[in-house]
Amino acid sequence: RVPKLKGFNNPFRVEYQAINLDAISEVGLTEVTPESLFKAGVAHKGTFIKVLARGEIKKAVNVHAHAVSKAAEAAITAAGGTVTIIPLPYAQGRPPVKGNQFTNR
């Protein structure tokens, strides 16, 4: 079924919260995870984190995030840090829908 009036919401879209390098260097952590960013007040609880390359980082930082831009990854490794990608909880596509055949997907 195709919606008629109000447009289309993509059910496969993945929403990330963008965290820049200047925010990571401002926090001053050496091990950056979504939980540590939440405790520092930079990210929301339970969101997927994407690290972007605005700003610069001067010290070695170990970053664990759901997505990282290529420029941010290059800047982190140039500073002596490491980047680890956290897999999304539903790696094999969208989770199955709950309900019957008339459920709005």
C-alpha positions as CSV (number, residue, x, y, z in Angstrom):
1,R,0.0,0.0,0.0
2,V,1.2,3.5,-0.8
3,P,0.1,6.5,1.3
4,K,-2.0,9.1,-0.5
5,L,-1.5,12.5,1.0
6,K,1.1,13.0,3.7
7,G,4.2,11.6,2.1
8,F,6.2,8.5,2.9
9,N,8.2,7.7,6.1
10,N,11.0,5.3,5.3
11,P,10.8,2.3,7.7
12,F,14.4,1.4,7.0
13,R,15.9,4.7,8.0
14,V,18.5,4.6,10.8
15,E,18.8,7.8,12.9
16,Y,22.2,8.7,14.3
17,Q,23.2,11.4,16.8
18,A,26.1,13.3,15.4
19,I,29.1,13.9,17.7
20,N,32.0,16.0,16.5
21,L,35.7,15.7,17.3
22,D,35.7,19.0,19.1
23,A,33.0,17.7,21.5
24,I,35.1,14.5,22.1
25,S,38.2,16.5,22.9
26,E,36.2,18.9,25.1
27,V,34.9,16.0,27.3
28,G,38.5,14.8,27.8
29,L,37.9,11.0,27.9
30,T,40.4,8.5,26.6
31,E,37.8,5.7,26.1
32,V,34.7,7.1,24.2
33,T,31.6,4.9,24.2
34,P,27.9,5.8,23.9
35,E,27.5,5.2,27.6
36,S,30.4,7.4,28.5
37,L,29.1,10.2,26.2
38,F,25.7,9.9,27.9
39,K,27.3,10.2,31.3
40,A,29.2,13.3,30.2
41,G,26.0,14.8,28.9
42,V,27.0,14.9,25.2
43,A,24.6,12.3,23.9
44,H,21.1,11.0,24.6
45,K,20.5,7.6,26.2
46,G,20.1,4.7,23.8
47,T,20.9,6.6,20.6
48,F,23.2,5.4,17.8
49,I,26.4,7.5,17.7
50,K,28.1,8.8,14.5
51,V,31.4,10.6,14.9
52,L,31.9,13.5,12.5
53,A,35.1,15.4,11.7
54,R,34.4,19.0,12.7
55,G,37.2,20.3,15.0
56,E,40.4,18.6,15.8
57,I,41.7,16.1,18.3
58,K,45.2,16.2,19.7
59,K,45.5,13.2,22.0
60,A,45.0,9.4,21.5
61,V,41.4,8.4,22.0
62,N,39.8,4.9,21.7
63,V,36.4,5.5,20.0
64,H,33.6,2.9,20.0
65,A,30.7,4.2,17.9
66,H,28.0,2.9,15.5
67,A,29.3,4.9,12.5
68,V,32.3,7.1,11.8
69,S,33.0,9.4,8.9
70,K,36.2,8.7,6.9
71,A,37.7,12.1,7.7
72,A,37.0,11.6,11.5
73,E,38.5,8.1,11.3
74,A,41.7,9.5,9.6
75,A,42.0,12.3,12.3
76,I,41.6,9.9,15.2
77,T,44.1,7.4,13.8
78,A,46.5,10.3,13.0
79,A,46.4,11.3,16.7
80,G,47.3,7.8,17.7
81,G,43.8,6.6,18.6
82,T,41.7,3.6,17.5
83,V,38.2,3.4,16.0
84,T,35.9,0.4,16.7
85,I,32.5,0.1,14.9
86,I,29.7,-1.1,17.1
87,P,27.3,-3.3,15.0
88,L,23.6,-2.2,15.0
89,P,21.3,-4.5,17.0
90,Y,19.4,-5.5,13.8
91,A,22.1,-6.3,11.4
92,Q,20.1,-8.6,9.1
93,G,17.6,-5.9,8.1
94,R,14.6,-4.5,9.9
95,P,13.2,-6.4,12.8
96,P,9.9,-8.4,12.1
97,V,6.7,-6.5,12.5
98,K,4.4,-7.3,15.4
99,G,0.7,-7.6,14.6
100,N,-1.3,-8.9,11.8
101,Q,-1.3,-8.4,8.0
102,F,-3.1,-5.0,8.4
103,T,-0.4,-3.5,10.7
104,N,0.9,-0.2,9.3
105,R,4.6,-0.9,8.5
